[in-house]
Amino acid sequence: MKVVDCPRTRLYAIVAEAFDTIGCQPAMIELGVHKGDNAELLMEALKPRRSVLIDAWSAEALKAYSHFEALPPWLLPLTAFERYFGGSLSDQATFDRTYEIAVQRFAGDERVEIIRDDTVPACARLRDRHGAGSFDFIYVDANHQYEYVLRDLLHYQDLLAEDGVMMLNDCCHSLKGMNQNLGVLEAVGNFLKRAEFTPVALTSTDMGDLVIARQGSAVVRALDAALDGSDLSFVEVMPQMLPAAHIRVSPQGRARVSFA
Ligand SMILES: C[S@@+](CC[C@H](N)C(=O)[O-])C[C@H]1O[C@@H](n2cnc3c(N)ncnc32)[C@H](O)[C@@H]1O
């Protein structure tokens, strides 16, 4: 696994280069779309033949944020995220507005299908319609809690082609992540013990991104070659180290991945 000093958008270019090498114009999925900012960046980089954007856009979906009656002191209240979402998270109108922004953004693009639903029923619909292994790239960025991320990974692996790539956002252990109840790193650690995937690249940033793909696949070799051939700085570590990754913030405020 390469720990790479770059933002997630540089990894999108690496993934695009790897798909090019293996002769694949990808069909992609984004789980968790919000206003579609990232979907647009992914589509610019990957130039997909098909793009399915899935989000519940529902106040109900965020109710699972904390299972406890009293909010644990290490968690920020949901009101802390109102600026990001553009309004109260208990008001459905907030999500209706962001849904409309996403719909308008991709209107007229025939490659794009928008599914407004929970990720799990959406997965079943896509499997019925397109079949197993019919997608090449899945960006996992919906509910960030442990059980939900693990559930998304376990369901969506069936939709991923042999040479498919999954990418997870906010895959870190950090103070910021803990305050938001992130379970992404822990969930992918569990998933990698159950499934024949390997971590390929992790950004050395807080709230970073992780690229995973099937062990021994051609796309893993193509991703490694694209990283080797790039001007990016990285440190290579054993894949088994992934669950130990955590963010260390220097006194100057610089966040870096540490395994120490
Ligand atoms: C962090 S935002 C996604 C941001 C987007 N990927 C980007 O980078 O611009 C997370 C989104 O996941 C959606 N979401 C949360 N839980 C979900 C679930 N169970 N099913 C579908 N969408 C969900 C929320 O509505 C929210 O819009």
The ligand as a Gaussian input file, in Angstrom:
#p B3LYP/6-31G(d) Opt

LIG

0 1
 C      -20.479000      13.656000       2.833000
 S      -21.942000      13.765000       1.876000
 C      -21.389000      13.302000       0.283000
 C      -20.479000      14.300000      -0.325000
 C      -20.084000      14.067000      -1.773000
 N      -19.631000      12.724000      -2.036000
 C      -18.971000      15.050000      -2.109000
 O      -17.777000      14.727000      -1.857000
 O      -19.289000      16.150000      -2.598000
 C      -22.797000      12.350000       2.423000
 C      -24.132000      12.134000       1.733000
 O      -24.580000      10.821000       2.017000
 C      -25.977000      10.806000       2.108000
 N      -26.380000       9.620000       2.890000
 C      -26.170000       9.405000       4.218000
 N      -26.630000       8.185000       4.559000
 C      -27.128000       7.615000       3.429000
 C      -27.729000       6.376000       3.138000
 N      -27.903000       5.439000       4.083000
 N      -28.142000       6.129000       1.873000
 C      -27.963000       7.068000       0.900000
 N      -27.391000       8.269000       1.111000
 C      -26.973000       8.545000       2.365000
 C      -26.341000      12.147000       2.742000
 O      -27.638000      12.532000       2.343000
 C      -25.242000      13.072000       2.198000
 O      -25.695000      13.844000       1.102000

